[in-house]
């Protein structure tokens, strides 16, 4: 990852951090290399990260990372206080999004939270230019398909979740959603 990639990642992590409480257990879908868990050291009790780009399982003091896809590789019988998907939902095919929300519901403890960041559609143009200029690595940009942030409320619908936060950040180019399990 290049410096701009890391900066953007850090901004998303800091937005999520505001909604993670001391002692929470966290499942991070799309955990990459576990940098979010490093930032949460001393806050969370344990983290579990899943990412298809990982080559092998990683065990650290306060977290475990495994290669694969959620929920296929998720430990059965485990539940979490928080599930994070930072810049992930726009990579999930439309036909899988409703089942993703249901699986999040099933893996959350009562009152648990789902924290999501998604870019606004115009970000793809900006990222494409930054990639061509070799200023970012543009991780998995080919998987973006013009995701509409407003669809997030429908995917994580009110029959399962209560919307706690819906706001834009980074000059309106990114969106933060926080849902609570009903």
Secondary structure, 3 states (H helix, E strand, C coil): CCHHHHHHHHHHHHHHHCCCCCCCEEEEECCCCCHHHHHCCCCCCEEEEEECCCCCCEECCCEEEEECCCCCCCCCCCCEEEEEEECCHHHCCHHHHHHHHHHHHHHEEEEEEEEEEEECCCHHHHHHHHHHCCCCCCCCHHHCCCCCCCHHHHHCCCCCEEEEEEEEECCCCEEEEEEEEC
